[in-house]
Amino acid sequence: MFRDINLWNPHSGLPMSIIIVTAFLLGMVHGITPDEHTWPITFSYAIGAYSTRGGLLAGLSFSLAFTVQRAIASELAYLALAKWMENPRIDAVVYIIVGIAMFFAGKYIRSQGRVFHIHGLKSHHHENFEPMRSIPPQMAMLHGFLAGWGFGAFAIIIYTVLAPGMHSAWWGWVPGAFFGLGTMTIQASAGALFGHWMSRAHIPADMAKSVAQSTASATLLYGGIAFVLAGSLSLMFPALQNVAWITPIHVHNLHTLGIGFILVAFTVLVVGLGSLVRAMRKAQRLAAKRY
């Protein structure tokens, strides 16, 4: 059975059981590798959730909506109604839509309360953190559904090989659904780890949640701007989508490093981790002043 599973270049005519297993395993690979449609969003919401349970909920919320979208698109592919998704401009449009949603989500989080606030205390001032409201899981679900319409190597395999290989229209949605479930397995686990790590940060509990949510808001705000810029430039200069570095790693999302990889690196590593480090250092300095 496992001899027929090829995650790099699966062929048509596979048994349904192999199609389902292949789709699920591809989803797991998709969840692990640096994909611009998953990691920036999962990181943002999971960090902002500030707990293992909250991070898990963020990862599940995002991935559940992503799974629903992939199931719908898989059914459309079986019915030969998804040809329009192969247009390279679709990915650019998705970048813009997702970027706008990220930007306004970041604005929403930031508007719930300033991260730092100055309080007057007799002869001097001191700086403290102001609590912020929790991030609604519906926001992550919206992002998951929107981001799912992106079209890359994994989507090509699902829509052109696995979905058409199902035996009837009643089952056309299954490869997309199992691909989403594979992604969910990884992204929910990653969300829980991000949330757990944030909850164990060496800063006072009353500051930690604001540090987490300030990081989330910065990641969504500036990451959203980057997504809109990338999408707009791709629409104006379509050749940008073909610019990529080829690696010897035969794993999708790692073999070809293009604009998607740049978005992941900028949003998660530069903006996300950079904002987190700065906010934590500030919190630690304020905590030291307390004692």
C-alpha positions, 0 to 999 in steps of 0.5 A, spaced: 500 500 500 505 505 502 509 503 495 503 507 491 504 513 496 508 519 492 508 525 496 512 529 490 509 527 484 503 522 485 500 519 479 492 519 477 488 512 477 490 511 484 485 507 489 481 511 493 484 509 500 491 511 497 488 518 495 485 519 502 492 517 505 496 521 500 492 527 501 492 527 509 500 526 508 500 532 503 496 536 508 501 534 514 507 536 509 503 543 508 502 544 515 510 543 517 513 547 511 514 554 511 507 556 507 505 563 507 497 561 507 498 558 514 504 560 518 504 567 519 496 567 521 497 561 526 503 564 529 499 571 530 493 568 533 496 563 537 501 568 540 496 572 542 492 567 545 497 566 551 495 559 553 496 552 550 489 551 550 488 558 547 493 557 542 490 550 540 483 553 539 487 558 534 490 553 530 484 549 530 479 555 528 484 557 522 485 550 520 477 548 520 475 553 516 481 552 511 479 544 511 472 547 509 475 551 503 479 545 501 473 541 501 469 545 497 475 547 492 476 539 491 469 538 489 469 544 484 475 540 481 472 534 481 466 537 477 471 541 473 469 547 475 475 550 478 479 551 472 479 559 474 483 557 480 489 555 476 490 563 473 496 565 476 493 572 478 488 568 483 494 567 488 496 575 487 488 577 489 488 572 495 494 575 497 491 582 497 484 579 500 488 576 506 493 582 507 487 586 508 483 582 513 490 581 517 491 588 517 484 590 520 485 584 525 491 587 527 488 594 528 482 590 532 487 587 537 491 594 537 484 598 538 482 594 545 487 597 549 494 600 548 500 596 550 503 601 554 500 606 559 503 611 563 501 612 570 502 618 575 505 616 581 506 622 586 513 625 584 514 620 578 511 616 572 512 609 571 510 605 565 505 599 565 502 594 561 494 595 560 490 589 559 487 587 552 481 583 550 481 576 548 482 575 540 475 572 537 476 565 534 472 567 528 477 572 526 482 566 525 476 562 522 475 568 517 483 568 515 483 560 514 477 560 509 480 566 505 487 563 505 485 557 503 483 559 496 491 560 495 493 556 489 500 553 489 504 546 488 499 542 493 493 545 491 495 543 484 496 536 486 489 536 490 485 539 484 488 536 478 490 529 480 487 527 487 480 530 486 478 527 479 481 520 481 475 519 486 469 515 483 463 519 484 461 527 485 459 524 492 466 523 494 470 529 490 470 533 496 474 528 500 481 529 498 481 536 500 478 535 506 483 530 508 488 535 506 485 540 510 485 535 516 492 533 515 494 541 515 490 541 522 494 536 525 500 540 524 497 547 525 493 546 531 499 542 535 504 548 533 498 553 535 498 549 542 506 550 542 506 557 541 501 559 546 504 554 551 511 557 550 508 564 551 505 562 557 511 560 560 515 566 558 519 569 564 515 575 565 509 577 570 502 574 568 499 581 568 504 583 563 504 577 559 498 577 555 499 584 553 506 582 550 503 576 547 497 580 544 501 586 542 506 581 538 500 579 535 497 585 533 504 587 530 505 581 526 498 582 523 498 589 521 505 589 518 504 582 515 498 584 512 501 590 509 506 586 506 501 581 503 497 587 500 504 589 497 506 582 494 499 581 491 499 588 488 506 588 485 504 581 482 498 583 479 502 589 476 508 585 474 506 577 473 513 575 472 515 576 480 511 570 481 516 566 477 522 568 481 524 563 485 530 559 488 531 552 486 533 547 492 535 540 492 530 538 497 524 535 493 519 537 498 513 542 496 514 549 499 522 547 500 524 545 493 522 552 490 523 558 494 519 564 492 515 570 494 511 565 499 517 564 502 519 571 503 512 573 506 513 567 511 520 569 513 518 577 513 512 576 517 514 571 522 521 571 523 522 579 522 516 582 524 513 577 529 519 574 533 522 581 532 516 584 536 516 579 541 523 580 543 522 587 543 516 587 547 519 582 552 525 586 553 521 592 555 516 587 560 522 585 563 525 592 564 519 594 567 518 588 572 525 589 574 523 596 576 517 593 580 522 590 585 
